[in-house]
Amino acid sequence: MNLENIKTLGDLKKAGYQSKLIKEELRENLISKIMNKETVFKGVHGYENTVIPELERAILSKHNINLLGLRGQAKTRLARLMVELLDEYIPVVEGSEINDDPFAPISRFAKEIIKEKGDETPIFWLHRSERFAEKLATPDVTVADIIGDVDPIKAANLKLSYADDRVIHFGMIPRANRCIFVINELPDLQARIQVALFNILQEGDIQIRGFKMRLPLDMQFVFTANPEDYTNRGSIVTPLKDRIGSQILTHYPQDIETAKIITQQEAQKVSAQKDFIKVPELAKDLLEQVVFEARESEFIDAKSGVSARLSISAYENLLSTAERRALISGETHTMIRLSDFDGIIPSITGKVELVYEGEQEGAHVVAENLIRKAIKTLFPTYFPEIKKLEKQHVETPYDDIISWFFNTDEDFELLDDFTESQYQNELDKIKPFDAFLEKHQPNMIQEDRYFVKEFVLWALVEYKKLSKYRFAEGTQFKDPYGNFINDL
């Protein structure tokens, strides 16, 4: 169908166009994509076997939908991606405020112009990208904002009385007729505003200042809500919940690999950073593990959630920490170091809600502990387990590395302003490392070896096999009794 040649209602009839309700559009296009094995919700990861099947079932059932989940769980993204299931273009009566269907007009304006001009009624084609409306529920939202109100200026200009329905100014919902309409954070919407949605969802009519208008709006509603809001700020009134067909629970990524995919996809990496900063896979795993630890931490409010935005911001900060270090030392390329993880602490402290015990500890201390816990959790997946208590004279894979620290006469320090060559040379001093890595990680990428060496040192500190001292210029590692002897 050549849309450029269809400019009037008569042209539309000759072309054999048939109108569809928006829920039918979504349903038919979803069926087509499923049958053609197409990915429906591109860019959303970790929901393939949980949320997306439920969402597809709701669309097939022609339901209005409530996406219920904690912050940073892609609720709004899912709603926006539903636009891709709409027809590319739909015809609209030209000049209509509420996207009137030429074959089924609902506004007084559209009915009158079709009655006057008949097949000569002009139409225009509305693209699916313009068929999405979104409103964040805030306490200041009014019925006038979302449904409409009497417009005294319009009444004066048209010389009409307030009893005439032409003086009505339509709100966001009527103007989003034949569109997907999203209300984010629904529990924050005042109860009296939620009540105003009842008839729209069920009967299709709206009431404005005493006008009872039968406007069978054709809409797909998607609501989002956070379970925390049910107790902290408000709730969804029961009759409104009853009118929402499907409530779908979202969740955080369930494994590190999925979390890494999301972070890499969303992080705004500067092209220059991509060119000269190498990020080992272990560093990416460690960063995601920090977020997993945060979600399990007794110091962080689990009801509030730990958003996926934390790992995205942390990754961006991690790259910028390495970039700044390289710029200061005049390096043209660098690799992420474990000491760079200090740079992600501001990303953590700004995005987690601490419980009382966490406030007592302090946000900075909690963030540092999360990094340490992440190291301790990940370590056994790469190297043999370090036991708390070893039998006397039993050899362990770490004996040679620990002995090196007992026997060396010089301080082992990794300074923050080390160049790449200085950093590598310092780690190369620990000769037992090479044989250790060759035995336990023989297929490791050569470039990653230095990050992994530092990772092992930090892990040995966590397991009390070495001691670590942080000072202004960098970090010093010693045998576990080094600090004790220095204090005597």
C-alpha positions as CSV (number, residue, x, y, z in Angstrom):
1,M,0.0,0.0,0.0
2,N,1.5,3.3,-1.1
3,L,0.7,5.7,1.7
4,E,1.8,8.8,-0.1
5,N,-1.2,8.5,-2.5
6,I,-3.7,8.0,0.3
7,K,-4.6,11.5,1.5
8,T,-8.4,11.3,2.0
9,L,-11.0,9.1,3.5
10,G,-12.1,8.1,0.0
11,D,-8.6,7.0,-1.0
12,L,-8.4,4.9,2.2
13,K,-11.7,3.1,1.3
14,K,-10.5,2.4,-2.2
15,A,-7.2,1.0,-0.9
16,G,-9.3,-1.5,1.2
17,Y,-7.7,-0.4,4.5
18,Q,-9.2,-2.0,7.6
19,S,-9.0,-0.5,11.0
20,K,-7.8,-2.5,14.0
21,L,-7.9,-1.8,17.7
22,I,-4.5,-1.3,19.3
23,K,-4.6,-4.5,21.3
24,E,-5.4,-6.4,18.1
25,E,-2.4,-4.7,16.4
26,L,-0.1,-5.8,19.2
27,R,-1.5,-9.3,19.2
28,E,-1.3,-9.9,15.5
29,N,2.2,-8.4,15.1
30,L,3.4,-10.5,18.1
31,I,2.0,-13.7,16.6
32,S,3.8,-12.8,13.3
33,K,7.1,-12.2,15.1
34,I,6.8,-15.4,17.2
35,M,6.0,-17.5,14.1
36,N,9.0,-15.9,12.2
37,K,11.3,-16.6,15.2
38,E,12.1,-12.9,15.6
39,T,13.4,-11.4,18.8
40,V,10.5,-9.4,20.2
41,F,12.2,-7.4,23.0
42,K,15.7,-6.7,21.7
43,G,18.3,-5.4,24.2
44,V,16.5,-7.0,27.3
45,H,18.6,-9.8,28.8
46,G,17.9,-12.3,31.5
47,Y,14.1,-12.3,31.0
48,E,14.0,-14.9,28.2
49,N,12.4,-17.6,30.3
50,T,10.7,-15.5,32.9
51,V,9.3,-12.0,32.3
52,I,9.1,-12.0,28.4
53,P,6.9,-15.1,28.1
54,E,4.5,-13.6,30.7
55,L,4.5,-10.3,28.9
56,E,3.8,-12.1,25.5
57,R,0.9,-14.0,27.1
58,A,-0.6,-10.7,28.4
59,I,-0.4,-9.2,25.0
60,L,-2.0,-12.2,23.4
61,S,-4.7,-11.9,26.0
62,K,-5.2,-8.2,25.1
63,H,-4.6,-7.2,28.8
64,N,-3.6,-4.0,30.3
65,I,-0.3,-4.7,32.1
66,N,1.3,-3.8,35.4
67,L,5.1,-4.4,35.6
68,L,6.0,-4.8,39.3
69,G,9.6,-4.8,40.4
70,L,12.4,-3.0,42.1
71,R,14.4,-0.1,40.7
72,G,16.5,-0.7,37.6
73,Q,14.8,-3.9,36.3
74,A,14.0,-2.6,32.8
75,K,10.3,-2.1,33.4
76,T,10.0,1.2,31.4
77,R,12.3,-0.3,28.7
78,L,9.9,-3.2,28.2
79,A,7.0,-0.8,27.9
80,R,8.8,1.3,25.3
81,L,9.8,-1.8,23.2
82,M,6.1,-2.7,22.9
83,V,6.0,0.1,20.3
84,E,7.8,-2.2,17.9
85,L,4.7,-4.4,17.9
86,L,2.5,-1.7,16.5
87,D,1.7,-1.3,12.8
88,E,4.3,1.1,11.2
89,Y,1.6,3.7,10.2
90,I,-2.1,4.3,11.0
91,P,-4.5,6.8,9.4
92,V,-5.7,9.7,11.5
93,V,-8.3,12.4,10.7
94,E,-6.3,15.5,10.0
95,G,-6.6,18.1,12.8
96,S,-7.9,15.7,15.4
97,E,-6.6,16.2,18.9
98,I,-7.2,12.6,19.9
99,N,-5.9,10.7,16.8
100,D,-9.4,9.8,15.5
101,D,-9.7,6.7,13.3
102,P,-11.3,7.9,10.0
103,F,-13.5,4.7,10.1
104,A,-14.5,5.0,13.7
105,P,-14.3,8.7,14.8
106,I,-15.1,9.4,18.5
107,S,-14.5,13.2,18.9
108,R,-17.1,15.8,18.0
109,F,-14.6,17.5,15.7
110,A,-13.9,14.3,13.7
111,K,-17.6,13.3,13.4
112,E,-18.5,16.8,12.1
113,I,-15.7,17.0,9.6
114,I,-16.5,13.6,8.2
115,K,-20.2,14.5,8.0
116,E,-19.3,17.7,6.2
117,K,-16.6,16.5,3.8
118,G,-17.4,12.8,3.5
119,D,-14.8,11.0,1.3
120,E,-12.9,14.2,0.9
121,T,-12.0,14.2,4.6
122,P,-8.2,14.7,4.8
123,I,-6.1,12.2,6.7
124,F,-2.5,11.9,7.7
125,W,-0.4,8.9,8.6
126,L,0.8,8.6,12.2
127,H,4.1,6.6,12.7
128,R,4.3,4.1,15.5
129,S,7.2,6.0,17.1
130,E,4.7,8.8,17.9
131,R,2.2,6.4,19.4
132,F,3.8,6.2,22.9
133,A,2.9,8.4,25.8
134,E,4.5,8.3,29.2
135,K,3.7,10.0,32.6
136,L,5.6,9.7,35.8
137,A,3.2,9.6,38.7
138,T,4.0,12.4,41.1
139,P,1.8,13.8,43.9
140,D,1.1,17.0,41.9
141,V,-0.6,15.2,39.0
142,T,-4.2,16.3,38.6
143,V,-7.3,14.9,36.9
144,A,-7.0,17.9,34.5
145,D,-3.5,16.8,33.5
146,I,-4.4,13.2,32.6
147,I,-8.0,13.4,31.6
148,G,-8.9,17.0,30.9
149,D,-10.7,20.1,32.0
150,V,-12.9,23.0,30.8
151,D,-10.8,25.6,29.0
152,P,-12.1,29.1,29.6
153,I,-9.8,30.6,26.9
154,K,-11.2,28.2,24.3
155,A,-14.8,29.1,25.5
156,A,-14.0,32.8,25.1
157,N,-12.4,32.5,21.7
158,L,-15.2,30.3,20.3
159,K,-17.9,32.3,22.1
160,L,-19.3,29.2,23.7
161,S,-20.9,28.5,27.1
162,Y,-19.4,26.2,29.6
163,A,-22.3,23.8,28.8
164,D,-20.9,23.1,25.4
165,D,-18.5,20.1,25.2
166,R,-16.3,21.9,22.6
167,V,-14.8,24.0,25.5
168,I,-13.1,20.9,26.9
169,H,-9.4,20.7,26.8
170,F,-8.3,17.0,26.6
171,G,-5.6,15.7,28.9
172,M,-2.8,13.3,28.3
173,I,-4.9,10.1,28.1
174,P,-7.5,11.2,25.5
175,R,-4.6,12.7,23.5
176,A,-2.9,9.3,23.6
177,N,-5.9,7.6,21.9
178,R,-4.7,4.6,19.8
179,C,-1.4,4.7,21.6
180,I,0.5,2.9,24.3
181,F,0.2,4.9,27.5
182,V,2.6,4.2,30.4
183,I,2.1,5.5,33.9
184,N,5.4,5.0,35.9
185,E,5.4,4.5,39.6
186,L,1.6,4.0,39.8
187,P,1.4,3.8,43.6
188,D,2.7,7.4,43.8
189,L,-0.5,8.5,42.0
190,Q,-3.0,9.9,44.5
191,A,-5.9,7.6,45.2
192,R,-8.5,10.0,43.8
193,I,-6.5,10.2,40.5
194,Q,-6.4,6.4,40.4
195,V,-10.2,6.3,40.8
196,A,-10.5,8.6,37.7
197,L,-8.9,5.8,35.7
198,F,-11.6,3.2,36.5
199,N,-14.1,4.1,33.8
200,I,-11.4,4.6,31.1
201,L,-10.0,1.1,31.8
202,Q,-13.4,-0.7,31.9
203,E,-16.2,1.2,30.3
204,G,-14.3,3.5,28.0
205,D,-16.0,6.8,29.0
206,I,-14.6,9.8,30.7
207,Q,-16.1,12.5,32.9
208,I,-14.9,16.1,32.9
209,R,-16.4,18.7,35.1
210,G,-19.9,17.2,34.9
211,F,-19.7,16.3,31.2
212,K,-20.3,12.6,30.7
213,M,-18.7,11.9,27.4
214,R,-18.9,8.5,25.8
215,L,-15.4,8.3,24.4
216,P,-14.5,4.7,23.7
217,L,-10.7,5.3,23.8
218,D,-8.6,2.7,22.1
219,M,-5.5,2.3,24.3
220,Q,-3.0,-0.1,25.7
221,F,-2.2,0.8,29.3
222,V,1.1,-0.3,30.9
223,F,1.8,0.6,34.5
224,T,5.0,0.2,36.4
225,A,5.3,0.0,40.2
226,N,7.9,-0.7,42.9
227,P,6.9,-3.1,45.7
228,E,8.6,-0.8,48.2
229,D,6.0,1.9,47.4
230,Y,3.2,-0.2,48.6
231,T,4.3,0.4,52.2
232,N,6.4,3.6,52.0
233,R,4.5,6.0,49.8
234,G,1.2,4.7,48.7
235,S,-0.6,1.8,47.1
236,I,-2.6,0.8,44.1
237,V,-6.3,1.0,45.0
238,T,-8.0,-2.4,44.8
239,P,-10.6,-1.6,42.1
240,L,-7.9,-0.4,39.8
241,K,-5.8,-3.5,40.4
242,D,-8.9,-5.5,39.5
243,R,-9.1,-3.7,36.1
244,I,-5.5,-4.5,35.2
245,G,-5.4,-7.8,33.4
246,S,-1.9,-9.0,34.1
247,Q,0.6,-8.2,36.8
248,I,4.1,-9.3,35.9
249,L,7.0,-9.5,38.4
250,T,10.4,-8.4,37.1
251,H,13.8,-9.3,38.7
252,Y,17.5,-8.6,38.6
253,P,20.0,-10.6,36.5
254,Q,20.3,-14.1,38.0
255,D,24.0,-14.7,36.9
256,I,27.1,-12.7,36.3
257,E,27.2,-13.4,32.5
258,T,23.8,-11.8,32.0
259,A,24.7,-8.9,34.2
260,K,27.9,-8.4,32.2
261,I,26.0,-8.3,28.9
262,I,23.6,-5.6,30.3
263,T,26.5,-3.5,31.7
264,Q,28.5,-3.6,28.5
265,Q,25.4,-2.7,26.5
266,E,24.4,0.2,28.6
267,A,27.7,1.8,29.7
268,Q,28.5,5.0,27.9
269,K,32.1,4.2,27.0
270,V,34.0,7.1,25.4
271,S,35.6,5.9,22.1
272,A,39.0,7.1,23.4
273,Q,38.6,4.9,26.5
274,K,37.7,1.9,24.3
275,D,40.9,2.4,22.3
276,F,43.5,2.4,25.1
277,I,42.0,0.8,28.2
278,K,42.0,-3.0,28.4
279,V,39.5,-4.5,30.8
280,P,40.2,-8.2,31.8
281,E,37.2,-10.5,32.0
282,L,38.0,-11.1,35.6
283,A,37.6,-7.3,36.3
284,K,34.2,-7.4,34.6
285,D,33.2,-10.4,36.7
286,L,34.5,-8.8,39.9
287,L,32.5,-5.6,39.2
288,E,29.3,-7.5,38.7
289,Q,30.0,-9.6,41.8
290,V,30.2,-6.4,43.9
291,V,26.6,-5.7,42.8
292,F,25.5,-9.2,43.7
293,E,27.1,-8.8,47.1
294,A,25.3,-5.5,47.6
295,R,21.9,-7.3,47.0
296,E,22.8,-9.8,49.7
297,S,24.3,-7.4,52.2
298,E,22.8,-7.1,55.6
299,F,23.8,-3.4,55.6
300,I,21.7,-2.5,52.5
301,D,18.0,-2.3,52.4
302,A,16.8,-5.2,50.2
303,K,13.3,-3.8,49.9
304,S,14.7,-0.7,48.2
305,G,16.8,-2.9,45.8
306,V,20.1,-2.4,44.1
307,S,19.6,-1.1,40.6
308,A,21.4,-2.4,37.5
309,R,22.3,1.3,37.0
310,L,24.9,0.7,39.9
311,S,27.0,-1.7,37.8
312,I,26.7,0.6,34.7
313,S,27.8,3.7,36.6
314,A,30.5,1.7,38.4
315,Y,31.9,0.4,35.1
316,E,32.0,3.9,33.7
317,N,33.8,5.1,36.9
318,L,36.2,2.2,36.7
319,L,37.2,3.1,33.1
320,S,37.6,6.8,34.1
321,T,39.8,5.9,37.0
322,A,42.2,4.1,34.8
323,E,42.0,6.8,32.2
324,R,42.8,9.5,34.7
325,R,45.8,7.5,36.0
326,A,47.1,7.0,32.4
327,L,46.7,10.6,31.6
328,I,48.7,11.7,34.6
329,S,51.5,9.3,33.8
330,G,51.5,10.1,30.1
331,E,50.6,6.6,29.0
332,T,49.1,5.8,25.6
333,H,47.5,2.6,26.8
334,T,46.7,0.9,30.1
335,M,45.0,-2.0,31.8
336,I,42.5,-1.9,34.6
337,R,44.2,-2.6,38.0
338,L,42.5,-3.9,41.1
339,S,43.4,-0.6,42.9
340,D,41.3,1.2,40.3
341,F,38.2,-0.4,42.0
342,D,38.6,2.3,44.7
343,G,37.1,4.6,41.9
344,I,33.8,2.8,41.9
345,I,33.0,3.6,45.5
346,P,31.2,6.8,44.7
347,S,28.9,4.9,42.3
348,I,28.0,2.5,45.2
349,T,27.5,5.0,48.0
350,G,25.1,7.1,45.8
351,K,22.9,4.2,44.7
352,V,22.2,2.1,47.8
353,E,19.9,2.6,50.7
354,L,21.5,1.7,54.0
355,V,19.7,0.2,56.9
356,Y,20.5,1.5,60.4
357,E,23.5,-0.8,60.9
358,G,24.9,0.3,57.5
359,E,24.5,3.9,58.5
360,Q,26.5,3.1,61.7
361,E,29.3,1.5,59.6
362,G,29.4,4.3,57.1
363,A,28.6,4.2,53.4
364,H,32.3,4.3,52.4
365,V,33.2,1.3,54.7
366,V,30.2,-0.7,53.4
367,A,31.3,-0.1,49.8
368,E,34.9,-1.2,50.6
369,N,33.6,-4.3,52.3
370,L,31.5,-5.2,49.2
371,I,34.6,-5.1,47.0
372,R,36.5,-7.3,49.5
373,K,33.6,-9.8,49.7
374,A,33.4,-9.9,46.0
375,I,37.0,-10.9,45.8
376,K,36.6,-13.6,48.4
377,T,33.5,-15.0,46.6
378,L,35.0,-15.1,43.1
379,F,38.4,-16.4,44.1
380,P,37.5,-20.1,44.5
381,T,36.0,-20.1,41.0
382,Y,39.4,-19.4,39.5
383,F,41.9,-20.9,42.0
384,P,42.1,-23.7,44.6
385,E,40.3,-22.9,47.8
386,I,42.2,-21.4,50.7
387,K,41.3,-23.0,53.9
388,K,41.1,-21.1,57.2
389,L,43.0,-23.7,59.1
390,E,45.7,-25.9,57.6
391,K,47.3,-28.9,59.2
392,Q,50.9,-28.4,60.1
393,H,53.4,-29.3,57.4
394,V,50.6,-29.7,54.8
395,E,51.7,-28.0,51.5
396,T,49.3,-25.6,49.7
397,P,49.5,-24.1,46.2
398,Y,50.1,-20.7,47.8
399,D,53.1,-21.6,50.0
400,D,55.7,-20.3,47.6
401,I,54.0,-17.0,47.1
402,I,53.6,-16.5,50.8
403,S,57.2,-17.6,51.5
404,W,58.4,-15.0,49.1
405,F,56.9,-12.3,51.3
406,F,58.5,-13.8,54.4
407,N,61.9,-14.0,52.8
408,T,62.1,-10.7,50.9
409,D,64.0,-7.8,52.5
410,E,62.4,-5.0,50.5
411,D,58.9,-3.6,50.8
412,F,56.5,-4.7,48.1
413,E,54.4,-1.6,47.0
414,L,52.0,-1.0,44.2
415,L,51.9,2.8,43.8
416,D,48.9,4.4,42.2
417,D,51.1,6.5,39.8
418,F,53.1,3.5,38.5
419,T,53.4,3.4,34.7
420,E,52.4,0.2,33.1
421,S,56.0,-1.0,32.9
422,Q,56.7,-0.1,36.6
423,Y,53.5,-1.9,37.6
424,Q,54.4,-5.0,35.7
425,N,58.0,-5.0,36.9
426,E,56.9,-4.8,40.5
427,L,54.6,-7.8,40.1
428,D,57.2,-9.7,38.2
429,K,59.4,-9.6,41.3
430,I,57.2,-12.3,42.8
431,K,58.8,-15.1,40.9
432,P,56.6,-18.0,42.2
433,F,53.6,-16.3,40.5
434,D,54.6,-17.6,37.0
435,A,54.6,-21.3,37.9
436,F,51.4,-20.8,40.0
437,L,49.5,-19.2,37.1
438,E,50.8,-21.7,34.6
439,K,49.5,-24.6,36.7
440,H,46.1,-23.2,37.7
441,Q,45.2,-20.9,34.8
442,P,47.2,-22.2,31.8
443,N,44.9,-20.7,29.2
444,M,44.8,-17.2,30.5
445,I,45.3,-14.3,28.1
446,Q,48.8,-13.0,28.5
447,E,47.6,-9.4,28.9
448,D,45.4,-10.4,31.9
449,R,48.1,-12.0,33.9
450,Y,49.1,-8.8,35.9
451,F,45.5,-8.1,37.0
452,V,45.1,-11.7,38.0
453,K,48.4,-11.5,40.0
454,E,47.1,-8.5,41.9
455,F,43.7,-10.3,42.4
456,V,45.6,-13.2,44.0
457,L,47.4,-10.9,46.4
458,W,44.1,-9.2,47.5
459,A,42.5,-12.6,48.0
460,L,45.4,-13.8,50.1
461,V,44.9,-10.7,52.3
462,E,41.2,-11.6,52.7
463,Y,42.1,-15.1,53.8
464,K,44.6,-13.7,56.3
465,K,47.6,-15.2,54.5
466,L,49.1,-11.8,53.7
467,S,48.5,-8.3,55.2
468,K,47.8,-5.1,53.2
469,Y,48.4,-1.5,54.1
470,R,46.8,1.3,52.2
471,F,48.6,4.6,52.2
472,A,48.3,7.9,50.3
473,E,50.4,6.9,47.3
474,G,49.4,3.3,46.9
475,T,49.2,-0.1,48.6
476,Q,51.8,-2.2,50.5
477,F,51.6,-6.0,50.8
478,K,53.5,-7.9,53.6
479,D,53.6,-11.2,55.3
480,P,50.7,-11.5,57.8
481,Y,53.0,-10.6,60.7
482,G,54.7,-7.7,59.1
483,N,52.4,-5.0,60.5
484,F,52.6,-6.6,64.0
485,I,56.4,-6.6,64.0
486,N,56.5,-3.0,62.7
487,D,54.3,-2.0,65.6
488,L,56.6,-3.4,68.3
